């Protein structure tokens, strides 16, 4: 894409994107992620352990995701806004490199289309 920097698009994306390395250290947060987690430190969370950012039982579930290297998807309501959360492992070649969490705001009523 001409004129678009490597990370420009993710900074302006209206969803929270948080990236960890394989040890669970937060290595990247886009603008929406820093805003979402501002009360917890925002961008200062980069370099911190994601395991320390979750109370139980979420901390145990997060460790299980890392141990099993498997994706997790669910919905939440926070501050009156519904969101779908996707937590997905990412890889460098064949090596597990960490997780990407994407939190996408969704409306109360979401159409579903069967494309089978």
C-alpha positions in Angstrom: 0.0 0.0 0.0 1.6 3.2 -1.1 2.1 5.8 1.6 1.0 3.5 4.5 3.7 2.7 7.1 4.0 -0.9 8.3 2.1 -0.3 11.5 0.0 2.8 10.6 -3.1 0.8 9.8 -3.1 -1.1 13.1 -2.7 2.1 15.0 -5.8 3.6 13.4 -7.9 0.4 13.6 -11.0 0.9 15.8 -10.3 -2.3 17.7 -7.9 -3.1 20.5 -4.9 -5.2 19.4 -2.5 -6.5 22.1 0.5 -8.7 21.2 2.5 -10.9 23.6 5.7 -12.9 23.0 5.9 -16.7 23.8 6.7 -16.0 27.4 3.6 -13.8 27.9 5.3 -10.4 27.9 3.3 -7.7 26.2 5.3 -6.5 23.2 2.8 -4.4 21.3 -0.4 -2.4 21.9 -2.2 -0.3 19.3 -3.8 3.0 20.2 -7.2 1.4 21.0 -5.5 -1.2 23.3 -3.6 1.5 25.1 -6.8 3.5 25.6 -8.8 0.4 26.7 -6.2 -0.5 29.3 -5.3 3.1 30.3 -6.5 2.6 33.9 -4.1 -0.3 34.2 -1.1 1.6 32.8 -1.9 1.8 29.1 1.3 1.8 27.0 3.4 1.3 30.2 2.1 -2.3 30.1 4.5 -3.1 27.2 7.2 -5.3 28.7 4.9 -6.5 31.5 3.7 -10.1 31.9 0.2 -10.6 30.6 -0.2 -13.2 33.4 0.2 -10.4 36.0 -2.6 -8.4 34.3 -5.3 -11.0 35.0 -7.0 -11.9 38.3 -8.0 -15.5 38.9 -9.6 -17.5 37.2 -8.6 -15.5 34.1 -4.9 -15.8 34.9 -5.1 -19.6 34.9 -7.1 -19.7 31.7 -4.5 -17.5 30.1 -1.7 -19.8 31.2 -3.7 -22.7 29.7 -3.9 -21.0 26.4 -0.1 -20.5 26.3 0.5 -24.1 27.5 -1.8 -25.5 24.9 -1.0 -22.9 22.1 -4.7 -22.8 21.2 -7.1 -20.0 20.2 -9.9 -18.7 22.4 -12.9 -16.7 21.4 -15.7 -15.2 23.5 -17.9 -12.2 24.0 -18.0 -9.7 26.9 -20.0 -6.6 27.9 -17.8 -3.9 29.5 -19.0 -0.4 30.3 -22.1 -1.0 28.3 -20.3 -2.1 25.1 -20.4 -5.6 23.8 -17.2 -6.9 22.3 -16.0 -10.1 20.8 -12.5 -11.2 21.9 -10.2 -13.3 19.8 -7.0 -14.6 21.4 -5.0 -16.4 18.8 -1.4 -17.8 18.8 1.0 -16.3 16.2 4.1 -18.0 14.8 7.5 -17.2 13.4 7.9 -20.0 10.9 6.9 -23.1 12.8 7.9 -21.6 16.2 5.2 -20.4 18.6 5.9 -16.7 19.1 3.0 -15.5 21.4 -0.5 -14.4 21.2 -2.5 -11.7 19.6 -5.7 -10.5 21.3 -8.2 -8.6 19.2 -11.1 -7.0 20.9 -13.8 -5.9 18.5 -16.8 -3.8 19.5 -20.1 -5.4 18.3 -23.7 -4.2 18.3 -26.3 -5.8 20.6 -27.9 -7.4 17.5 -25.5 -9.0 15.1 -26.7 -10.4 11.8 -25.5 -13.9 10.9 -25.3 -15.1 7.4 -25.0 -18.8 6.5 -22.7 -19.0 3.5 -22.8 -22.8 3.1 
